[in-house]
Amino acid sequence: MSQQPFFDVLAKRLNKLERLDHRIFLALLILWALLIAWADYATDLLPFIHYYILPIAFSAYFLSRKTALLLAVLVSVLSSAVYYLIIEHLFSAATNKYLLLAQFAMTLILFVVIALVVNRFKQLLMQVKLLANVDSLTKASTRRYFYERCIIELARSYRYKHPVTIAFIDLDNFKEVNDTYGHEKGDQLLVKTASTIMSDLREGDLFGRLGGDEFAIFLPQADTEQAKKTISRLREKLLNEIKPFNTDVTFSIGVVTCVSATLPSFDDLLILADKAMYQIKRTTKDNISFVKV
């Protein structure tokens, strides 16, 4: 039996926890730690150290490192207080203050290490996720991540009957740049192109690098007229921004706007935009082809 549904459910639960108000989350963790301390005291000397680790680990993963360290100190105090109460009141034995201090120090060191390790793990996990979702050169979304986000946004647009537009952008004569000036200048040109596009997008628009010198833009709630204005303005801006490179690079752009009730898939829309782009590239280049479905 596939384990993928389990991990999908787990990821959704973790995302919900991350969206929870941090003050409420911290209050719940403190309450959790207090309940653990009460259970520790109620069960005398049963080992409870591993239970104390849980709220600290959660705070280190979902909250800040500073918060996790403060909680580690609080939980260490709670744990030591429980140890003191058990020895003093349940067994009517005097507690050596040096032993109590040593117990507190060892507990604190353990909890601080746990907090730092879990927090570092979260940072590394975020870095890996960023590398998987963002193109290292242009900072645009990777092809896979762009597809995933567009499919979600397209479904939302269809649900509320909003028009959508997809633009497929290809750099004309880009190979000559690499062959004549070298790949470093080619990379600089790609970076400039991507940064120019990103600076012109609205909040909610999606932008991805599909590979090489090909990019795509997803414009939710953009009808035919809005698409023409947006993409035409963007093409002019791109041509102006790359003038200092002194190359023959231009832009062939295929644009598809979906305003019908046929609800084509994202792949179908992207294929139509790709075909519209290649129609320009095989003829005049440096132009835009608009298609409505």
N, C-alpha and C positions, 0 to 999 in steps of 0.2 A: 504493500500500500504506500502511495506517495506521501512523503512528509511535507511537500510544498504547502498544502493548505494550512498545516500547523504553523509553519514559519510565517505565512502570510497573516494569519490571525495574530501571532505574536508581534509582528511588526506594527500592525494596526493598534494593538494595545499599547505598545511603547510610544507610538506617535501621540496617542491620546494623553498619556502621562506627561509627555514633553510640552503639550499645549496647556496643561493645567497651570493655574496661577501659582507662581513660585512660593508665595507666602502661605497659601493654603497647603501646598505640597509639603513645605517645611513643617508646618503645624502638625500635619498628619504623621510625619516621620518622628517628630518629638513625642507625639502621643504613642506611637508604635514603640519607641524606646522605653517610655514609662511603663507600658503594659508588659514589655519583656522584663523590666526590672522587678515589677510586682510578681510576675510568674517565677522569676529567679528566686525571690525571697520566699515565696509560698512553698517552693519545692525544696527548700533547704540547700543542700550542697550539690544538687545535680548539675552537670556541666551545661552552662548556658552561653558560653563565650561566642559560639558560632551564631547564635541568634542575635546577639548585639551587633554583629558585623553587618547584618542585612540592611538596617536603616542607614548606616554609614555608606554602604556600597550604593544604595539607591540615590542618596544625596550627591555622591561623587559623580554619578552617571548623569543624573537629570538636572542637578543644580550646579553651582560654581564650586571650584576647588576650595575657596575660602569658607564657604558655607559647610562643605564636607569636613573641613578641619575643625571648625567650631563645634560641629555636631560630634566629632570624634572626641573632643575634650569633654563635652557634656556627657556622652555615653560612658566615658572612662570614669567620670565622677560618679555616675549612677551605679556602675558596676562595682566600684570600690566601696560605695556606701552600702550596697547590698551585702558585700563581703563582710564589712564591719558589723552590720546589724545581725547577721547570722552568727558570727563568732561571739559578739558581746551579749546578745539577748537570748538567742536560742540555746547556746551552749554555756552561757554564763562564764565565759572565759575572757581573760584580759587579752587585748590585741596589742601585739608589739607594734609600736608606731613605725619603726623602720621596716618591718615586714609589710605593713599596710602601704607605706610609701613605695616600697619596691614593687608591690602588686599593682599599684596605680601606675607607676612608671612603665612597667612591662605592658600593661593593658593599653596605655596611651600610645606607646610606640607601635604596637600591633595595629591599633585602629588608624593611626596616622598613615602607616605604610599601606594599609588597605585602601584608604581614601585616595592617596596619591597614585597607587597602581590603577585603580578603577578609573580615576579621572584621566590619567594618561592614556588608558585604553580607549576611552571615549574620544579623546582628541585624535588618536591614530585612526580610529574608525571613521571619523568625520573627514580626515584627510584622504583616506582611501575612497570614500564615497564621492568626495569632490573630484578626485582624479578620474573616477569612473564616469562622472556626469559632465565634466567640463573639459573641452579641448585644451590641451596644454599650451598650444601656440596662440590661438586666437581668443581664448576664453569664452567662445561660444559653446552652446550645449553640444555634447557628442551626438552622433547620429542616433544611437539607441535611446538616450535620454530624451532627445527631441521628439522622437516617435512616441515614446510613452506619454509625455506631457500633452502632445497634440491630440492623441487618441482620447485622453480624458477631457480635454477642452472641447473637442469636437462633439463628444457625447453630450456635454453640458449645453452646447450651443443648439444642438438638435432638440434637446429636451425643452428649451425655452423658445424654440423657433427663431433663433437669431441667425443672420447671415454670417458666413465666415469666408476668409480669403487666404489663399496660400500662394506665396511667391517663390519661384525657383530662380536663383541668381547664379550665373556662371560668368567667370572672367574671360573675356575674349583675349587671345594672343598671350595668355599667361605663360605658356611653355617657352615662348621666345625670351621672356624675361629671365627665366632660369638658365636658358642656354646662353644668353648673351652676357648677363650681369652676374649670374651665380645664384645659388639657392638662398643665400642670405638676404639678398635684395628681394627675392621672391617672397620670402617669409615676412619681410617687413611690409611688403605690399598687402599680403593677406591680413596681417595684423591691423594695418590701417583701414582696410576694407571692413573688417569685422567691427572695429571700434566705432567707425562712422555709422554703421548700421545700428549698432546697439545704442548709440547716443540719440538716434532718431526714433526709437521705438516708444510706444506708449506703455504704461503699466499694464501688464496682462498679456502683451504681445510676446510671442515666443520666437527664438532665433537659434538656429543650429547650423553646424558645419557638417555637411553630408559626406565630405571627402574631397581631398585635393583643393581645387579652387571653386567648389560648388557649395552654396549656402542656401538656406531656406528660411522663410519667415511665415509664421502663422499669425493672422490678424483676426481675432474674434470680434464679432459684431461690426464687421467692415463690409458694407455693401459695395456694389460696382462703382458708384461714384466716389466713395471714400477710398476705395482701393486705387483708383486711377490717380487721385490727388496724392495719396501717400507714396505710392511707388514711383510716380513721375518725379515728385520732389526728392525722393531718396536717390534716384538715379543721377539727377543733376548734382546733388550734394556729393555723391561718390566721385563723379567725374572731376569736380573741383578739388576734392581732397587729395586725389592721387596725381594731380598735375605736377607737383614737385619731383615725382619719380621719373618724369620725362620718358615715358614708355608709350607704346601703342595700345595699352590695355583699355578696353571698354567693357560694357556690361550688357549681356543678353539676359533678358528677364521674361520668364513665363508666369503669368498671373491667372489663377482660377478663383472665381467667386461662386460660392454655392448659395443660391437663394431659392431653390426649388424644394419640393417635398419628397424628392427621390431618395434623399439621405445616403449619398455615396460614402464609402469607407474612406478613411484617411489615405490609405494606399492608392485608391482610385483617384482621389483629388491630386495627390502628389505626382502620380503618373501623368495626369492631364497637364499639370504645370510643367513637368519635365518635357513633355512633347511640345508644348507651346514655346518653351525656351529654345529647344533644338530647331524649331521652325525658324526662329529669328537667327540663330547661330549659323544655319546653313544658307541663309539668304543675305540679309543686309548686315547682320551683327549690330551691336550698339543700339538696341531698341527694346521695346516692350510689347509683348503680345498678351492681350486681355481676353479671357474666356469666361463665359457665364454658363453655369449649369443649374 
